[in-house]
Amino acid sequence: MDEHLFNELKSNLHEAIDITRGRKKPDVVRVVMSPEEIRAIRAGVRMSRTVFAHKFQLSIDTVKGWEQGKRKPDVAAVNFLRLIKADPQFVLDALAS
């Protein structure tokens, strides 16, 4: 996995824990991932929409909505998609355990 991405995700997780425990107020952040970027991630792992949704434990309707621009992934979903892009096998292994 890309070390920069890992460190960024780790930092985001620590921030989320601090917010949850009331030690920090959330910043308003809008994370955007375009339908083209989402399709590119799926294409990068060479999976059909159905297989991608099943393997990564997502709803097919959600993936379809993201790819068609009818839905926008929230921050957690964007981070999950970034993890898939960086190291799909790591995510698959984590989901299998």
Steps between C-alpha positions, in 0.01 A plus 500: 500500500617855426658634822367854448144372454534273804623787718220727379235236571655429843489870583137519387414203722662661805312822428172308471565335838571841658176639356302199618641534853426872507863611508471685170232672296458371146619715214260531212676322220353403169681215336414451137570201282366517149307221328794468259744446788275234649466319167879519460551336840267216403666469159837490673402186690347354181162419649149541373275726704325198650822320595653821638195563720495140623874468567522834683169451684322792338149528364486468122251788497745716694789427264275558200377829648856618566614409149202670340533811715158450659655449844811644661715288729540639851842554658519143634410356160757720326767379742391140441522550123845657538613195698367272227689703241824491701495132597195299396641171625559647846134608515377162375716321758374731777139439403557122494637488855 
